[in-house]
Amino acid sequence: MPILLNQANYKVMKWKNGRGETSEIARFPETDPFLWRLSMAPVIENGPWSLFPGYDRYLTLVEGKELKLNDKVVYFGEVIKFSGDEKISGELVEGKIIDLNLIVRRNQVQVKYEVIKLSEKPYSFSKQARVVFIFCLSGKLNISKFTVMEKDTLQIDEAQGQLITVKANNFNSSFVLVELDW
């Protein structure tokens, strides 16, 4: 059954290193240590990032132009994967950013994480994972009876084989597709 998760209802919490806040979209299980967590966070200053030993991280800029993580530059709408064991320093290149961040326990969660840009044609896929998240990166999305606004997320659980069709409400719509299995 799909659940529309509105950004106004994301759970705000302190970063593990205390240098900022994250808006948790979803996690499993609810208690620590979690198996996976999907969240969105503003980065407003340069500095070290929290370590998550034993986890892998996937990150996409959802607002702002670019962010430098150690020696790698990430641009809006791009995906970067890195180890939670790695010491990361973030440097804002052109002002603050907001990122979408997926953290998964290494070797225990299978991940598909990609950015999809829509045109006039809808994007359809068959849900194969245990849980799917469709995070609206830009524009507005129509999925079944749901309208998903920018930075809102549609969560779809336990419907393997279900055909999901995502339609753009305007020509500049894009989304992050996250599929998790464990």
C-alpha positions as CSV (number, residue, x, y, z in Angstrom):
1,M,0.0,0.0,0.0
2,P,1.5,3.3,-1.0
3,I,2.1,6.0,1.6
4,L,2.6,9.7,0.8
5,L,5.3,11.1,3.1
6,N,5.1,14.9,3.2
7,Q,8.4,16.8,3.9
8,A,6.6,18.8,6.6
9,N,6.2,15.6,8.5
10,Y,9.7,14.3,8.2
11,K,11.3,13.7,11.7
12,V,14.0,16.3,12.4
13,M,17.0,15.1,14.4
14,K,20.5,16.2,15.2
15,W,23.4,14.8,13.1
16,K,25.5,12.1,14.7
17,N,28.4,14.6,15.0
18,G,26.1,17.4,16.3
19,R,27.0,19.9,13.5
20,G,23.6,20.0,11.9
21,E,20.2,18.5,11.5
22,T,18.6,15.9,9.2
23,S,15.0,15.3,8.3
24,E,14.4,11.6,8.5
25,I,12.0,10.3,5.8
26,A,12.1,6.6,6.8
27,R,14.2,4.0,8.6
28,F,14.1,0.3,9.4
29,P,13.9,-0.7,12.1
30,E,12.8,2.3,14.1
31,T,15.5,1.6,16.7
32,D,19.3,1.8,16.5
33,P,21.2,0.2,15.0
34,F,19.1,0.7,11.9
35,L,19.4,-1.5,8.8
36,W,18.7,1.5,6.5
37,R,17.7,5.2,6.7
38,L,16.6,7.7,4.1
39,S,16.9,11.3,5.1
40,M,17.3,14.9,3.7
41,A,19.6,17.4,5.3
42,P,20.7,21.0,4.7
43,V,24.5,21.6,4.7
44,I,25.2,25.2,5.6
45,E,28.9,25.1,6.5
46,N,32.1,23.4,5.6
47,G,33.4,20.6,7.8
48,P,33.6,17.0,8.7
49,W,30.7,14.6,8.1
50,S,29.5,11.9,10.6
51,L,31.1,8.5,10.4
52,F,28.8,5.5,9.9
53,P,31.2,2.5,10.2
54,G,29.8,-0.7,8.5
55,Y,27.4,1.3,6.4
56,D,27.4,2.5,2.7
57,R,26.0,5.9,1.8
58,Y,24.3,7.2,-1.3
59,L,23.8,10.9,-1.7
60,T,22.1,13.3,-4.2
61,L,22.0,17.1,-4.1
62,V,18.3,18.1,-4.1
63,E,18.9,21.8,-3.7
64,G,22.0,23.9,-4.6
65,K,24.5,23.6,-7.3
66,E,27.5,21.6,-6.1
67,L,29.2,20.1,-3.1
68,K,32.8,18.9,-2.7
69,L,33.3,15.7,-0.7
70,N,37.0,15.2,-0.1
71,D,38.3,15.2,-3.7
72,K,35.0,14.5,-5.5
73,V,32.5,17.1,-6.7
74,V,28.8,16.3,-6.6
75,Y,26.4,18.4,-8.7
76,F,22.6,18.8,-8.4
77,G,20.8,15.6,-9.4
78,E,23.9,13.4,-9.5
79,V,24.4,10.3,-7.3
80,I,27.5,9.5,-5.4
81,K,28.2,6.4,-3.3
82,F,30.8,6.3,-0.5
83,S,31.7,4.2,2.6
84,G,30.4,5.4,6.0
85,D,33.8,4.3,7.3
86,E,35.5,7.0,5.2
87,K,36.4,10.3,6.8
88,I,34.5,12.9,4.7
89,S,34.9,16.6,4.7
90,G,32.2,18.6,2.9
91,E,33.0,21.9,1.2
92,L,30.2,24.2,-0.1
93,V,31.3,25.5,-3.5
94,E,28.4,28.0,-4.2
95,G,26.4,28.3,-1.0
96,K,24.3,26.0,1.1
97,I,22.8,22.8,-0.3
98,I,20.3,20.2,0.7
99,D,21.0,16.5,0.1
100,L,19.1,13.3,0.0
101,N,21.0,10.6,1.9
102,L,20.5,6.9,2.0
103,I,22.5,5.0,4.6
104,V,22.5,1.1,4.4
105,R,24.2,-1.6,6.4
106,R,26.9,-2.9,4.1
107,N,26.3,-6.4,2.6
108,Q,22.9,-6.7,4.2
109,V,20.7,-4.5,2.0
110,Q,20.5,-4.6,-1.8
111,V,20.1,-1.1,-3.2
112,K,19.0,0.4,-6.5
113,Y,19.4,4.2,-6.3
114,E,19.1,6.4,-9.4
115,V,17.8,9.8,-10.6
116,I,15.1,9.7,-13.3
117,K,14.4,12.7,-15.5
118,L,10.9,12.7,-17.0
119,S,9.7,14.1,-20.3
120,E,6.2,13.8,-21.9
121,K,6.5,10.0,-21.6
122,P,5.7,8.3,-18.3
123,Y,8.3,6.1,-16.6
124,S,7.0,2.6,-15.7
125,F,8.8,-0.2,-13.8
126,S,7.8,-3.4,-12.1
127,K,8.4,-3.2,-8.4
128,Q,10.8,-6.0,-7.4
129,A,12.1,-4.8,-4.0
130,R,10.7,-5.1,-0.6
131,V,10.3,-1.3,-0.4
132,V,10.4,1.5,-3.0
133,F,10.8,5.2,-2.4
134,I,10.0,7.8,-5.1
135,F,11.4,11.1,-3.9
136,C,10.3,14.1,-6.1
137,L,13.5,16.0,-7.0
138,S,11.9,18.6,-9.2
139,G,8.5,19.5,-10.5
140,K,5.4,17.5,-9.6
141,L,4.7,13.8,-10.1
142,N,1.5,11.8,-10.6
143,I,1.7,8.2,-9.4
144,S,-1.6,6.3,-9.3
145,K,-4.0,8.5,-7.2
146,F,-1.1,10.4,-5.6
147,T,0.4,13.8,-6.5
148,V,3.9,14.0,-5.2
149,M,5.3,17.5,-4.7
150,E,9.0,18.6,-4.6
151,K,10.9,17.0,-1.7
152,D,7.9,14.8,-0.8
153,T,8.3,11.0,-1.0
154,L,6.0,8.1,-2.0
155,Q,6.7,4.9,-0.1
156,I,5.5,1.6,-1.6
157,D,5.8,-1.6,0.5
158,E,5.3,-5.3,-0.1
159,A,3.9,-5.3,-3.6
160,Q,6.5,-7.3,-5.6
161,G,5.7,-7.4,-9.3
162,Q,3.4,-4.4,-9.1
163,L,3.6,-2.1,-12.2
164,I,4.3,1.5,-11.1
165,T,3.9,4.4,-13.5
166,V,5.3,7.8,-12.8
167,K,4.0,10.7,-14.8
168,A,5.4,14.3,-15.0
169,N,3.0,17.0,-14.0
170,N,5.3,19.4,-15.9
171,F,8.2,19.0,-18.3
172,N,10.9,19.7,-15.7
173,S,10.0,16.8,-13.3
174,S,12.6,14.4,-12.0
175,F,12.8,12.0,-9.1
176,V,15.1,9.7,-7.1
177,L,14.1,6.1,-7.3
178,V,15.3,4.0,-4.3
179,E,14.6,0.3,-4.2
180,L,15.7,-1.7,-1.1
181,D,15.7,-5.4,-0.4
182,W,17.0,-7.3,2.7
